[in-house]
Amino acid sequence: MSERALSAARDARAAPSGEPAPRQGVDLGPLPDLVGYTLRRAQIAFFRSFARGFADLDIRPTQLGMLTLVEANPGIKQSDLAAALGIQRANIVPLIDGLAARGLLVRAKASADRRSHALRLTPAGRTLLAELKRREAALEGRVAAAIGNADRRRLVKLLAAVEEACREPEPDPD
């Protein structure tokens, strides 16, 4: 990791953007060296930055992920969207309802399975998503500017490895 990236990581650990710095004199003990603690602090800072950058559009990260996947997979079933995002099927319905009520996506009966709903972006959804992608690229660019593109790519790979390591093992089929 570059010296600039290490310095940024130390600064972020001390006081992530939007997060109050730990009180003077408070010994954090081993917390700053724990993956889970540091990951959570970074997530809070990132989501607060996201909220500031997207507040006027009333979009949360989950909604951006949903719109992005529907664009990339026109006609995706609700259950497949939920699985791809790691959201329980029962919880995806109100999220889809909210985006549909805003005129950003539509659901129709899936042609292969009439019990399922296929999702598609509306023209308004495509227009909004174009702006969301522009802002998302700017946010990702801020991260890349702080740690460098190579370290940003490495971070994404490391986070995927952390996710994989923390997944529940699949039950044995026997």
C-alpha positions in Angstrom: 0.0 0.0 0.0 1.4 3.4 -0.9 2.4 5.9 1.8 -0.4 8.2 0.8 -2.9 5.3 1.2 -1.5 4.4 4.6 -1.7 8.1 5.7 -5.3 8.3 4.4 -6.2 5.1 6.3 -4.7 6.4 9.5 -6.6 9.7 9.1 -9.8 7.8 8.3 -9.4 5.6 11.3 -8.9 8.7 13.5 -12.0 10.5 12.3 -13.9 9.2 9.2 -15.8 11.8 7.3 -19.0 12.7 9.1 -18.1 10.6 12.1 -17.1 12.3 15.3 -13.5 11.5 16.2 -13.0 9.3 19.3 -12.8 11.5 22.4 -9.4 12.7 23.4 -7.9 10.3 25.9 -10.2 7.4 24.9 -8.0 4.3 24.3 -9.6 2.3 21.5 -7.5 -0.7 22.5 -7.3 -3.2 19.7 -10.3 -1.9 17.8 -8.4 0.0 15.1 -6.6 -3.1 14.2 -9.7 -5.2 13.8 -11.1 -5.8 10.3 -14.7 -5.6 11.4 -14.3 -2.4 13.4 -12.4 -0.6 10.6 -14.7 -2.0 7.9 -17.8 -0.7 9.8 -16.2 2.8 10.4 -15.3 3.0 6.7 -18.9 1.9 5.7 -20.4 4.5 7.9 -18.2 7.2 6.4 -18.9 6.0 2.9 -22.6 5.8 3.3 -22.7 9.3 4.9 -20.8 10.6 1.9 -23.2 8.8 -0.4 -26.2 10.3 1.5 -24.8 13.8 1.1 -24.1 13.3 -2.6 -27.5 11.8 -3.4 -29.9 13.4 -0.9 -31.5 15.7 -3.4 -32.5 12.6 -5.5 -33.8 10.7 -2.5 -31.8 7.6 -3.3 -30.1 5.1 -1.0 -27.3 2.7 -1.9 -29.7 -0.3 -2.0 -32.0 1.5 -4.5 -29.0 2.4 -6.7 -27.9 -1.2 -6.7 -31.4 -2.3 -7.6 -31.7 0.1 -10.5 -28.2 -0.8 -11.7 -29.0 -4.5 -11.8 -32.4 -4.0 -13.5 -30.7 -2.0 -16.2 -28.0 -4.7 -16.7 -30.6 -7.5 -16.6 -33.9 -6.3 -18.2 -36.7 -8.6 -17.2 -34.9 -9.8 -14.1 -37.2 -11.6 -11.6 -37.8 -10.0 -8.2 -36.4 -13.1 -6.5 -33.2 -13.0 -8.6 -32.8 -9.4 -7.9 -33.2 -10.1 -4.1 -30.7 -12.9 -4.3 -28.1 -10.9 -6.2 -28.3 -8.1 -3.6 -28.4 -10.3 -0.6 -31.9 -9.1 0.4 -34.6 -11.4 1.7 -37.4 -11.9 -0.9 -40.0 -10.5 1.5 -37.9 -7.3 2.0 -37.4 -6.6 -1.7 -41.1 -6.1 -2.4 -41.5 -2.8 -0.5 -38.3 -1.6 -2.1 -39.6 -2.4 -5.5 -42.9 -0.9 -4.7 -41.2 2.4 -3.7 -39.2 2.6 -7.0 -42.3 1.6 -9.0 -44.4 4.3 -7.2 -41.8 6.9 -8.3 -42.1 5.7 -11.9 -38.6 4.4 -12.1 -39.3 0.8 -12.8 -42.2 -1.4 -13.8 -43.1 -5.0 -13.1 -44.9 -7.3 -15.4 -45.6 -11.0 -15.3 -42.6 -13.0 -16.4 -43.2 -14.7 -19.7 -41.5 -18.0 -18.6 -43.2 -18.1 -15.2 -46.5 -16.2 -14.8 -46.2 -16.4 -11.0 -43.0 -14.3 -11.2 -42.6 -10.6 -11.9 -40.1 -9.3 -14.4 -38.6 -5.9 -13.7 -37.7 -3.2 -16.3 -36.6 0.4 -16.0 -38.9 3.1 -17.2 -37.6 6.0 -19.3 -37.6 8.1 -16.1 -35.6 5.3 -14.4 -33.0 5.2 -17.2 -32.7 9.0 -17.0 -32.3 9.0 -13.2 -29.9 6.1 -13.3 -27.6 8.0 -15.8 -27.3 10.8 -13.2 -26.8 8.4 -10.3 -24.0 6.7 -12.2 -22.3 10.1 -12.8 -22.5 10.8 -9.1 -21.4 7.3 -8.1 -18.4 7.7 -10.4 -17.5 10.9 -8.7 -17.7 9.3 -5.2 -15.6 6.3 -6.4 -13.2 8.9 -7.9 -12.8 10.5 -4.5 -11.8 7.2 -3.0 -9.4 6.5 -5.8 -7.9 10.0 -5.4 -7.3 9.2 -1.7 -5.7 5.8 -2.1 -4.8 5.5 -5.8 -6.5 3.4 -8.5 -4.4 0.3 -8.0 -5.1 0.3 -4.2 -8.8 0.9 -4.9 -8.9 -2.2 -7.1 -7.0 -4.1 -4.5 -9.4 -3.0 -1.8 -12.4 -4.2 -3.8 -10.7 -7.6 -4.2 -9.8 -7.7 -0.5 -13.3 -6.8 0.6 -14.7 -9.6 -1.7 -12.3 -12.0 0.1 -13.5 -10.8 3.5 -17.1 -11.3 2.4 -16.3 -14.8 1.2 -14.5 -15.7 4.4 -17.5 -14.5 6.5 -20.1 -16.4 4.5 -21.9 -19.3 6.1 -20.8 -22.6 4.7 -23.3 -24.2 2.4 -25.0 -27.2 4.1 -23.6 -30.6 3.2 -26.0 -32.3 0.8 -25.6 -35.6 2.5 
